[in-house]
Amino acid sequence: MNRVAGKVVLITGAARGQGRSHAVHLADEGADIIAFDLCEDIASN
């Protein structure tokens, strides 16, 4: 459908889970993705 073609999307938590799912889906829709993730456990969580 390319609803977001030509848009740039910043996604935090993009390495796994919901963040990855959203990144993949938006890329399929035509968005350029900026993905950010620590991809490790955070002591405070």
PDB file with SEQRES, HELIX, SHEET and CRYST1 records, atoms N, CA, C and O in Angstrom:
SEQRES   1 A   45  MET ASN ARG VAL ALA GLY LYS VAL VAL LEU ILE THR GLY          
SEQRES   2 A   45  ALA ALA ARG GLY GLN GLY ARG SER HIS ALA VAL HIS LEU          
SEQRES   3 A   45  ALA ASP GLU GLY ALA ASP ILE ILE ALA PHE ASP LEU CYS          
SEQRES   4 A   45  GLU ASP ILE ALA SER ASN                                      
HELIX    1 AA1 GLY A   17  ASP A   28  1                                  12    
SHEET    1 AA1 2 VAL A   8  THR A  12  0                                        
SHEET    2 AA1 2 ASP A  32  PHE A  36  1                                        
CRYST1    1.000    1.000    1.000  90.00  90.00  90.00 P 1           1          
ATOM      1  N   MET A   1       0.812  -1.197   0.000  1.00  0.00           N  
ATOM      2  CA  MET A   1       0.000   0.000   0.000  1.00  0.00           C  
ATOM      3  C   MET A   1       0.856   1.262   0.000  1.00  0.00           C  
ATOM      4  O   MET A   1       0.422   2.302  -0.496  1.00  0.00           O  
ATOM      5  N   ASN A   2       2.057   1.183   0.546  1.00  0.00           N  
ATOM      6  CA  ASN A   2       2.968   2.320   0.562  1.00  0.00           C  
ATOM      7  C   ASN A   2       2.376   3.564   1.209  1.00  0.00           C  
ATOM      8  O   ASN A   2       2.557   4.675   0.710  1.00  0.00           O  
ATOM      9  N   ARG A   3       1.670   3.379   2.318  1.00  0.00           N  
ATOM     10  CA  ARG A   3       1.065   4.515   3.023  1.00  0.00           C  
ATOM     11  C   ARG A   3       2.094   5.454   3.609  1.00  0.00           C  
ATOM     12  O   ARG A   3       1.809   6.636   3.803  1.00  0.00           O  
ATOM     13  N   VAL A   4       3.282   4.957   3.894  1.00  0.00           N  
ATOM     14  CA  VAL A   4       4.308   5.790   4.509  1.00  0.00           C  
ATOM     15  C   VAL A   4       5.536   5.931   3.604  1.00  0.00           C  
ATOM     16  O   VAL A   4       6.629   6.238   4.079  1.00  0.00           O  
ATOM     17  N   ALA A   5       5.351   5.709   2.315  1.00  0.00           N  
ATOM     18  CA  ALA A   5       6.464   5.826   1.371  1.00  0.00           C  
ATOM     19  C   ALA A   5       7.030   7.242   1.430  1.00  0.00           C  
ATOM     20  O   ALA A   5       6.288   8.224   1.424  1.00  0.00           O  
ATOM     21  N   GLY A   6       8.358   7.325   1.486  1.00  0.00           N  
ATOM     22  CA  GLY A   6       9.011   8.618   1.537  1.00  0.00           C  
ATOM     23  C   GLY A   6       9.125   9.208   2.932  1.00  0.00           C  
ATOM     24  O   GLY A   6       9.697  10.285   3.101  1.00  0.00           O  
ATOM     25  N   LYS A   7       8.596   8.528   3.924  1.00  0.00           N  
ATOM     26  CA  LYS A   7       8.688   8.993   5.312  1.00  0.00           C  
ATOM     27  C   LYS A   7       9.872   8.311   5.988  1.00  0.00           C  
ATOM     28  O   LYS A   7      10.277   7.219   5.589  1.00  0.00           O  
ATOM     29  N   VAL A   8      10.424   8.956   7.009  1.00  0.00           N  
ATOM     30  CA  VAL A   8      11.485   8.380   7.817  1.00  0.00           C  
ATOM     31  C   VAL A   8      10.910   8.124   9.204  1.00  0.00           C  
ATOM     32  O   VAL A   8      10.288   9.004   9.799  1.00  0.00           O  
ATOM     33  N   VAL A   9      11.123   6.918   9.713  1.00  0.00           N  
ATOM     34  CA  VAL A   9      10.567   6.520  10.997  1.00  0.00           C  
ATOM     35  C   VAL A   9      11.705   6.134  11.942  1.00  0.00           C  
ATOM     36  O   VAL A   9      12.561   5.321  11.595  1.00  0.00           O  
ATOM     37  N   LEU A  10      11.706   6.728  13.143  1.00  0.00           N  
ATOM     38  CA  LEU A  10      12.661   6.364  14.183  1.00  0.00           C  
ATOM     39  C   LEU A  10      11.969   5.392  15.125  1.00  0.00           C  
ATOM     40  O   LEU A  10      10.922   5.703  15.692  1.00  0.00           O  
ATOM     41  N   ILE A  11      12.560   4.214  15.287  1.00  0.00           N  
ATOM     42  CA  ILE A  11      11.965   3.197  16.144  1.00  0.00           C  
ATOM     43  C   ILE A  11      12.960   2.809  17.222  1.00  0.00           C  
ATOM     44  O   ILE A  11      14.074   2.374  16.928  1.00  0.00           O  
ATOM     45  N   THR A  12      12.547   2.971  18.482  1.00  0.00           N  
ATOM     46  CA  THR A  12      13.381   2.532  19.596  1.00  0.00           C  
ATOM     47  C   THR A  12      12.954   1.117  19.974  1.00  0.00           C  
ATOM     48  O   THR A  12      11.788   0.749  19.827  1.00  0.00           O  
ATOM     49  N   GLY A  13      13.898   0.340  20.455  1.00  0.00           N  
ATOM     50  CA  GLY A  13      13.598  -1.044  20.808  1.00  0.00           C  
ATOM     51  C   GLY A  13      13.378  -1.906  19.576  1.00  0.00           C  
ATOM     52  O   GLY A  13      12.555  -2.821  19.594  1.00  0.00           O  
ATOM     53  N   ALA A  14      14.109  -1.618  18.509  1.00  0.00           N  
ATOM     54  CA  ALA A  14      13.847  -2.251  17.220  1.00  0.00           C  
ATOM     55  C   ALA A  14      14.492  -3.620  17.024  1.00  0.00           C  
ATOM     56  O   ALA A  14      14.284  -4.246  15.985  1.00  0.00           O  
ATOM     57  N   ALA A  15      15.266  -4.099  17.990  1.00  0.00           N  
ATOM     58  CA  ALA A  15      15.968  -5.369  17.793  1.00  0.00           C  
ATOM     59  C   ALA A  15      15.083  -6.585  17.988  1.00  0.00           C  
ATOM     60  O   ALA A  15      15.355  -7.653  17.438  1.00  0.00           O  
ATOM     61  N   ARG A  16      14.026  -6.426  18.767  1.00  0.00           N  
ATOM     62  CA  ARG A  16      13.191  -7.600  19.055  1.00  0.00           C  
ATOM     63  C   ARG A  16      11.794  -7.144  19.480  1.00  0.00           C  
ATOM     64  O   ARG A  16      11.554  -5.961  19.718  1.00  0.00           O  
ATOM     65  N   GLY A  17      10.910  -8.079  19.566  1.00  0.00           N  
ATOM     66  CA  GLY A  17       9.561  -7.826  20.059  1.00  0.00           C  
ATOM     67  C   GLY A  17       8.742  -6.866  19.198  1.00  0.00           C  
ATOM     68  O   GLY A  17       8.809  -6.891  17.969  1.00  0.00           O  
ATOM     69  N   GLN A  18       7.965  -6.019  19.879  1.00  0.00           N  
ATOM     70  CA  GLN A  18       7.073  -5.098  19.183  1.00  0.00           C  
ATOM     71  C   GLN A  18       7.837  -4.102  18.325  1.00  0.00           C  
ATOM     72  O   GLN A  18       7.402  -3.772  17.222  1.00  0.00           O  
ATOM     73  N   GLY A  19       8.974  -3.618  18.821  1.00  0.00           N  
ATOM     74  CA  GLY A  19       9.756  -2.661  18.042  1.00  0.00           C  
ATOM     75  C   GLY A  19      10.190  -3.239  16.708  1.00  0.00           C  
ATOM     76  O   GLY A  19      10.086  -2.577  15.675  1.00  0.00           O  
ATOM     77  N   ARG A  20      10.678  -4.475  16.726  1.00  0.00           N  
ATOM     78  CA  ARG A  20      11.088  -5.132  15.474  1.00  0.00           C  
ATOM     79  C   ARG A  20       9.897  -5.338  14.557  1.00  0.00           C  
ATOM     80  O   ARG A  20       9.983  -5.108  13.351  1.00  0.00           O  
ATOM     81  N   SER A  21       8.787  -5.771  15.131  1.00  0.00           N  
ATOM     82  CA  SER A  21       7.580  -5.996  14.343  1.00  0.00           C  
ATOM     83  C   SER A  21       7.134  -4.712  13.647  1.00  0.00           C  
ATOM     84  O   SER A  21       6.787  -4.728  12.466  1.00  0.00           O  
ATOM     85  N   HIS A  22       7.145  -3.609  14.378  1.00  0.00           N  
ATOM     86  CA  HIS A  22       6.748  -2.325  13.788  1.00  0.00           C  
ATOM     87  C   HIS A  22       7.739  -1.894  12.704  1.00  0.00           C  
ATOM     88  O   HIS A  22       7.336  -1.386  11.657  1.00  0.00           O  
ATOM     89  N   ALA A  23       9.028  -2.098  12.956  1.00  0.00           N  
ATOM     90  CA  ALA A  23      10.039  -1.719  11.968  1.00  0.00           C  
ATOM     91  C   ALA A  23       9.849  -2.487  10.662  1.00  0.00           C  
ATOM     92  O   ALA A  23       9.889  -1.906   9.577  1.00  0.00           O  
ATOM     93  N   VAL A  24       9.645  -3.786  10.778  1.00  0.00           N  
ATOM     94  CA  VAL A  24       9.453  -4.618   9.587  1.00  0.00           C  
ATOM     95  C   VAL A  24       8.188  -4.201   8.848  1.00  0.00           C  
ATOM     96  O   VAL A  24       8.199  -4.063   7.625  1.00  0.00           O  
ATOM     97  N   HIS A  25       7.114  -4.001   9.574  1.00  0.00           N  
ATOM     98  CA  HIS A  25       5.836  -3.632   8.943  1.00  0.00           C  
ATOM     99  C   HIS A  25       5.948  -2.275   8.234  1.00  0.00           C  
ATOM    100  O   HIS A  25       5.510  -2.133   7.092  1.00  0.00           O  
ATOM    101  N   LEU A  26       6.530  -1.286   8.909  1.00  0.00           N  
ATOM    102  CA  LEU A  26       6.651   0.040   8.299  1.00  0.00           C  
ATOM    103  C   LEU A  26       7.592   0.017   7.094  1.00  0.00           C  
ATOM    104  O   LEU A  26       7.359   0.723   6.113  1.00  0.00           O  
ATOM    105  N   ALA A  27       8.648  -0.786   7.162  1.00  0.00           N  
ATOM    106  CA  ALA A  27       9.534  -0.924   6.001  1.00  0.00           C  
ATOM    107  C   ALA A  27       8.782  -1.545   4.832  1.00  0.00           C  
ATOM    108  O   ALA A  27       8.962  -1.132   3.687  1.00  0.00           O  
ATOM    109  N   ASP A  28       7.945  -2.530   5.114  1.00  0.00           N  
ATOM    110  CA  ASP A  28       7.117  -3.130   4.060  1.00  0.00           C  
ATOM    111  C   ASP A  28       6.169  -2.110   3.449  1.00  0.00           C  
ATOM    112  O   ASP A  28       5.814  -2.211   2.274  1.00  0.00           O  
ATOM    113  N   GLU A  29       5.758  -1.125   4.244  1.00  0.00           N  
ATOM    114  CA  GLU A  29       4.841  -0.073   3.779  1.00  0.00           C  
ATOM    115  C   GLU A  29       5.574   1.051   3.059  1.00  0.00           C  
ATOM    116  O   GLU A  29       4.942   1.997   2.588  1.00  0.00           O  
ATOM    117  N   GLY A  30       6.906   0.960   2.967  1.00  0.00           N  
ATOM    118  CA  GLY A  30       7.663   1.930   2.182  1.00  0.00           C  
ATOM    119  C   GLY A  30       8.454   2.953   2.972  1.00  0.00           C  
ATOM    120  O   GLY A  30       9.091   3.816   2.370  1.00  0.00           O  
ATOM    121  N   ALA A  31       8.440   2.893   4.303  1.00  0.00           N  
ATOM    122  CA  ALA A  31       9.162   3.867   5.119  1.00  0.00           C  
ATOM    123  C   ALA A  31      10.649   3.551   5.170  1.00  0.00           C  
ATOM    124  O   ALA A  31      11.054   2.393   5.067  1.00  0.00           O  
ATOM    125  N   ASP A  32      11.454   4.590   5.328  1.00  0.00           N  
ATOM    126  CA  ASP A  32      12.864   4.426   5.640  1.00  0.00           C  
ATOM    127  C   ASP A  32      12.955   4.345   7.154  1.00  0.00           C  
ATOM    128  O   ASP A  32      12.337   5.145   7.856  1.00  0.00           O  
ATOM    129  N   ILE A  33      13.718   3.387   7.663  1.00  0.00           N  
ATOM    130  CA  ILE A  33      13.743   3.102   9.087  1.00  0.00           C  
ATOM    131  C   ILE A  33      15.074   3.515   9.716  1.00  0.00           C  
ATOM    132  O   ILE A  33      16.143   3.197   9.196  1.00  0.00           O  
ATOM    133  N   ILE A  34      14.993   4.221  10.832  1.00  0.00           N  
ATOM    134  CA  ILE A  34      16.137   4.439  11.706  1.00  0.00           C  
ATOM    135  C   ILE A  34      15.839   3.601  12.940  1.00  0.00           C  
ATOM    136  O   ILE A  34      14.902   3.895  13.681  1.00  0.00           O  
ATOM    137  N   ALA A  35      16.634   2.557  13.163  1.00  0.00           N  
ATOM    138  CA  ALA A  35      16.376   1.619  14.248  1.00  0.00           C  
ATOM    139  C   ALA A  35      17.401   1.821  15.359  1.00  0.00           C  
ATOM    140  O   ALA A  35      18.596   1.965  15.102  1.00  0.00           O  
ATOM    141  N   PHE A  36      16.915   1.828  16.591  1.00  0.00           N  
ATOM    142  CA  PHE A  36      17.776   2.010  17.755  1.00  0.00           C  
ATOM    143  C   PHE A  36      17.401   0.983  18.803  1.00  0.00           C  
ATOM    144  O   PHE A  36      16.225   0.795  19.112  1.00  0.00           O  
ATOM    145  N   ASP A  37      18.419   0.313  19.353  1.00  0.00           N  
ATOM    146  CA  ASP A  37      18.169  -0.640  20.421  1.00  0.00           C  
ATOM    147  C   ASP A  37      19.467  -0.958  21.133  1.00  0.00           C  
ATOM    148  O   ASP A  37      20.521  -1.057  20.506  1.00  0.00           O  
ATOM    149  N   LEU A  38      19.388  -1.118  22.447  1.00  0.00           N  
ATOM    150  CA  LEU A  38      20.547  -1.551  23.224  1.00  0.00           C  
ATOM    151  C   LEU A  38      20.762  -3.050  23.085  1.00  0.00           C  
ATOM    152  O   LEU A  38      21.895  -3.525  23.152  1.00  0.00           O  
ATOM    153  N   CYS A  39      19.699  -3.783  22.896  1.00  0.00           N  
ATOM    154  CA  CYS A  39      19.719  -5.231  22.727  1.00  0.00           C  
ATOM    155  C   CYS A  39      20.431  -5.922  23.892  1.00  0.00           C  
ATOM    156  O   CYS A  39      21.200  -6.864  23.697  1.00  0.00           O  
ATOM    157  N   GLU A  40      20.164  -5.442  25.093  1.00  0.00           N  
ATOM    158  CA  GLU A  40      20.683  -6.087  26.290  1.00  0.00           C  
ATOM    159  C   GLU A  40      19.733  -5.741  27.439  1.00  0.00           C  
ATOM    160  O   GLU A  40      18.966  -4.782  27.361  1.00  0.00           O  
ATOM    161  N   ASP A  41      19.800  -6.527  28.489  1.00  0.00           N  
ATOM    162  CA  ASP A  41      18.985  -6.240  29.654  1.00  0.00           C  
ATOM    163  C   ASP A  41      19.500  -4.998  30.363  1.00  0.00           C  
ATOM    164  O   ASP A  41      20.709  -4.777  30.446  1.00  0.00           O  
ATOM    165  N   ILE A  42      18.588  -4.196  30.868  1.00  0.00           N  
ATOM    166  CA  ILE A  42      18.942  -2.981  31.601  1.00  0.00           C  
ATOM    167  C   ILE A  42      18.746  -3.280  33.092  1.00  0.00           C  
ATOM    168  O   ILE A  42      17.692  -3.770  33.500  1.00  0.00           O  
ATOM    169  N   ALA A  43      19.749  -2.986  33.885  1.00  0.00           N  
ATOM    170  CA  ALA A  43      19.741  -3.338  35.315  1.00  0.00           C  
ATOM    171  C   ALA A  43      18.529  -2.789  36.044  1.00  0.00           C  
ATOM    172  O   ALA A  43      18.044  -3.431  36.975  1.00  0.00           O  
ATOM    173  N   SER A  44      18.024  -1.631  35.659  1.00  0.00           N  
ATOM    174  CA  SER A  44      16.905  -1.025  36.381  1.00  0.00           C  
ATOM    175  C   SER A  44      15.565  -1.651  36.040  1.00  0.00           C  
ATOM    176  O   SER A  44      14.566  -1.378  36.705  1.00  0.00           O  
ATOM    177  N   ASN A  45      15.533  -2.475  35.026  1.00  0.00           N  
ATOM    178  CA  ASN A  45      14.259  -3.087  34.643  1.00  0.00           C  
ATOM    179  C   ASN A  45      14.105  -4.390  35.340  1.00  0.00           C  
ATOM    180  O   ASN A  45      13.096  -5.072  35.157  1.00  0.00           O  
TER     181      ASN A  45                                                      
END                                                                             
